[in-house]
Amino acid sequence: MVASIRILLLLAGLLPTVVAQKANQDYSTPEKRAAQAVSLSDPDRPERLKAQAIVDSLHLKPGMSVADIGAGAGIMLPFFSKAVGGSGTVYAEEIFDDFLARARTYGGKQGLKNVEFVLGTEHDPKLPEACCDVAVAVHVYHHFNYPAEMLAGLRRALKPGGRFVVIDYYRRPNAMGTGNMALEHMRLDFEDVVKEIEVNGFKLVESHEHIPGKQYAATFQR
């Protein structure tokens, strides 16, 4: 009964947004972000993210355009850049200019020529209209404090039929390491993420476990 009421309120737009306060505490100051950047820049991070598996699941082709939402220090950019090739475009979007500067530096060191860097806000990704075939949020969606506004911006940025892909943790015990960290950090579990995104103009077309029992990958179509 409670679940049914929650769904009705969500569909009616009356359910209060769940704020990502705990998840965003470590990004609230330049000093905290500098500390986080050490982990985000770890050379072993692509392996932990299963970066190539993410890119393979996106079915990117040369000439396509993809947006890395919340690009952080840019660790995923080489993978996206290679997948879309010299005729394609990668948009590295961040809401923090210090992270965007790190991503730009990293992209330069990697010799990436097809990446454009975009400074967004927590309300709007600020991507060009109809610029992208695919937008990807890797471990980022749970940081959205204003999901309806961000999703509206992503819809504008996607081409007709474009896809928004979310890779994130389940909101369940032991999903982020051991213990209850995921319960503290994640705004919503998978089922409510789907409801939130679908009520804002997208449709779930595919999902699978990215890391069984810990992370999911969900593909939504504009």
N, C-alpha and C positions, 0 to 999 in steps of 0.2 A: 504493500500500500504506500509506504513512504517513498519507495523507488518510483512508483507511478506518479506520485505528486511531483517529485523532483523532475521527472521527464517533462511533465506538462508545464511546469514553471520555466524550464529551460527553453522549451519550444515557444513559449509565450514571451520570452525575453525578460522574465521577471526574476530569474535566479541571479543573486549577486555574484559578481566575478570573484573567483578565488584568487587572492593575491599571492604572488610568489615571494613573500617577505623573507622566509628563511633561505631559500635558494639564492636570493639576490644580495644577501648581506655581504658575501665575500667579494662583491663587485662594486661596493658602494663608494669607495674612495680610490684615488690613483694608486695609493700605497698597497691597498688590498688587491687591486687589479694587477699590479706589478708582480705580486707574489703568486697570483693565479697564473700569470703568463708563463712562469717557469714550468708548471705542469702542462699547460696548453701547448708549449713548444717542445716538449719531450720528444726526441726522435723515435722513441718506441710507441708513441701515442697512436700513429696510424695502425699499427698492428693490434693494439688494444681496441681501437674503434672498429676493426675489421673494415678498413677504409676501402680496400679493393672490392670487397663483397658489396659494400654500399653502392659504389659506382656501377658495378656489374648489374645490380638490381634496377638501376635507373634507366637502363637501355638507351644511354646517350649515344648519339651518332655525330660524326664530323659535321660541323656547320650549325649545330644546335646551340642554344643559349641556356645557361643554367645559373641560378642564383644560390650562393652559399649564404644562408641567413644566419647571422651571428657567427661570422667567420672566425672570430677570435684572433689567434696569432697566425692564422692562414694555413694550418697544417694540412687541410684537405685540398687546398687550391691546386697543387700539382696533379692530383688525381683527376679533378674535374677538367683542368686545362688539357691534359693529354686526351681525355675522352672526347672532347668536342673539337679538338684540333685547331690548327691555325685559322680556319675559316669560321670557327665558332667563338662564342664569347662567354666568359665567366664573370659574373658580378659578385664581388666580395662585399657583403653588406655587414655593417656593424653599427651599434648605437654609441660606442665609445671611441672617441678619436684616438686615444692612446693605443687601443687594440688595433684599430685600422692602420695606424702608423706601423705597428709591428708586422701586420699582414702584408703591407706594402713593401717593407724591407725584406721580408722573407720571400715574397714573390719575385723581387728583384734579384736576390741571391740565387733563386732557382731558375732565373732566366725566362720567366713566364711573360709572354708578349700579348696574350689574349685575355688579360684580366683587367676589369674596370673596378675601381674602389668607390663604394657608396657609403656616405655617412647618413644613417637613418636616425630615427628617434624611437623611444619606446612606444610611441603611438603609431608610427608610420615608417615602413622600410625605405621610403623615398626612392624606390626604383622607378625607372622610366616606364611609362604606360605600355602595356603589351610587349614587353621586352624579352620575356622568357618563355621557353618551352617547359622548364622545370624549375621549381624552387625547392630547396632542401634545407631542413632544419635538423642538424645533428646535435642532440643533447641540448637543445635550445628552446623548444616549445614550452617547457615547464617554467621558463623564465618570463614568459609573456605576462605582464601585469594588465595589459589592455588588449586581450585577445581579439575582441570584436573589431577594434580599430586596425590592429595589425593584419588580421585576415582580410579586411576590406582593402587594405593597401596591397596585399599579395594578390588578391583577385584582379585588381587593376593592372598589376605588373605582369600577370600571366596572359599569354595568348589564348584565344578561344580553344577550349579543350586542353589547356595546359594543366600540369600536375603539380600538386604540393605534396611533398613527401616528408613525413615526420619519423625520425628515429629517436627513440627516447626510452627511458626506464619505466618499468611498471611501478606503480605506487603500492608496493607490497614489501613485507619483511624480506631482508636479504637480497633485494634487487640491486642495491648499491653497496657492494661489499657485504658485510655481515651486520646484523642488527636492524634498527629501525630508521636508518638514515633516509631511505627512500620515502618513508612515511612523513618525514619532516620536510624534505626538499621538493617533492613532486606535488604540483597543484592538484592533479587529477590522475586517476588510473585510466587505462586504455579505453574502457567503454565510455567514460565521460569525456575523454578527449575527442572521441569520434562524434559524440553528440554535440559538443561545443563547436567543432569545426563544421559539421554538417548544417547546423542551424545558421551558420554564417556564410552560406552560399556554395558549399562544396559537397561532393558526394564521395564516400569511401568506395574505391573500386578494387582494392587489393590490400591484404595485410598478411604478415608472417612474423614469426619470432626471429629477431635479428640475433639475439643471444638467448637461447632457451631459458625461460624462467626469469630472465632479468631485463631484457630489452625487446621492444617490438619495432617493426617498420610498417608504416601505414601510408598508403598512396591515395590521395584524394584528387578528384578531377574538378576543375573549375566549372 
